[in-house]
């Protein structure tokens, strides 16, 4: 049995191929992330929903405050679904507008 050099060569080529695939995946993920950041209008996060706060009411029920496009929404979240409890407009400083 004289498979020593062939086995080592196969192992080395497999490791090099694995490194190449991992490097390609890393570069692809970085490019994808950069492209997604450019797609955000103006690079501003104001157009993305943001969770402001959350309160647990039970094992599977929560009240969640979400800020989206100048409004705060109070949402009731249960295992059966999500419903809007209340909403109000806010100014650029985050204060409620009456």
N, C-alpha and C positions, 0 to 999 in steps of 0.2 A: 504494500500500500504506500504509494508515493504521491498522495493528494495534498501534501503540505503546502507547496507553493501555489497551487491552484485555489486552494481553500482561502489562503491569505489574500490572494488577488481578488477573489469574489467578495470577501468581507470588506476590503478597502473600497472596491467599486460601489458596494451597497451603501457604505457610510457616506461616501462622496455624493451619491445620488440623493440620499436622505437630507444631507446638508443643503444641497441645491434646491430641493423641493421646499424645505423650511424657509430658506432665504426668499424664494419666489413668493411663498404665502405671506411672509412678513411685508415684503415690498407691496404686494397687492392690497393688503389691508391698510397700509399707510396711504396709498393712493386713493383708495375708496373713502377713507376718512376725510382726506383733504377735499375730495370732490363733494362730499356731503356738506362740509362746512361752507363751501362756495355756493351751494344751492340755497342756503338760508338767506332770505331777502335782506340785503344790506349787512349780512353777518350779525344781525341783531337777534337776540333771543326773545325780544318782545312779541314775536309772532308764534312762539312755541308755548304750549300750556306749561304752567309751573305750579307744583303743589306748594301751597303756602303753609298749610297746617293740617293736622289730622287728629281726630279723637275717637278712641274705641268706645263703642256703646255696648258691645257684647262680644261673644266669641267670633262671630262672623259679620258683625255690623259696625260700620264706621261712618262718621261725618268727616268729609274732606273738603277743604277750601282750595279751589284751583283758580289761579289768576291767568286770564287769557284775553288778549287784545283790549286792555283797559277796563276789564270787568272782573270782579270776584264772584265765583260761583260756589255756593254751598251745596255739596252733593251728598246724598244718602247712598251709601254703598252697602249692598247686602249680597248674600249668595244668589239671590234671584235676579239681581240687576242693579242698575244705577239710575237714580232719579234726582232731578234738580229740586232742591228745597227752597233756595232763595238765590238772588243775584243782585248786585248793585255795581254802579259805575265807580271807578276810582280815578284820581288825578295822577299825573306823572310821578308825584312824590309818594304814592301809595296810600293816600288818604281818601276816605269815602266822600263822594260827591253827593250832596243832598238835592 
